């Protein structure tokens, strides 16, 4: 593996990390991640459980598409 391939991989990883960080920082204002229909929240007086099923599905689809675009042959 030469230096150009390592550099390209680091730049792609950095871009993905920047995109994820921006999505987390601005996501609450633009997209209601964690509060979508299909995200379940159960709770009682002294306990609560949050299962973000729809949010996980959307994040999985978006990441799969991005990885397919970057790493297709």
SULVENQUI-V218571 format. One record per residue. N is the residue number from 1. SS is DSSP state (h for helix, s for strand, l for the rest). PHI is phi in whole degrees, 0 to 359 (999 if undefined). D_CENTER is the distance of its C-alpha to the mean C-alpha in whole Angstrom. Layout:
n	ss	phi	d_center
N	SS	PHI	D_CENTER
N	SS	PHI	D_CENTER
//
This chain:
n	ss	phi	d_center
1	l	999	29
2	l	267	30
3	h	294	29
4	h	293	27
5	h	293	25
6	h	295	24
7	h	298	23
8	h	296	21
9	h	297	19
10	h	293	19
11	h	293	18
12	h	295	15
13	h	298	14
14	h	296	14
15	h	295	13
16	h	295	10
17	h	295	10
18	h	296	11
19	h	295	9
20	h	294	6
21	h	297	9
22	h	295	10
23	h	296	8
24	h	290	8
25	h	288	12
26	h	264	13
27	h	298	10
28	h	293	13
29	h	274	15
30	h	267	14
31	l	246	12
32	l	277	13
33	l	299	10
34	l	93	12
35	l	230	15
36	l	274	15
37	l	298	18
38	l	107	17
39	s	267	15
40	s	260	18
41	s	224	20
42	s	240	23
43	s	195	26
44	l	236	29
45	l	290	31
46	l	237	30
47	l	208	27
48	s	205	23
49	s	227	21
50	s	240	17
51	s	236	16
52	s	278	12
53	h	295	13
54	h	293	12
55	h	297	9
56	h	298	8
57	h	295	10
58	h	294	8
59	h	297	5
60	h	296	7
61	h	295	9
62	h	297	7
63	h	295	6
64	h	297	10
65	h	296	11
66	h	297	10
67	h	294	12
68	h	295	15
69	h	294	16
70	h	280	16
71	h	243	17
72	l	284	20
73	l	250	23
//
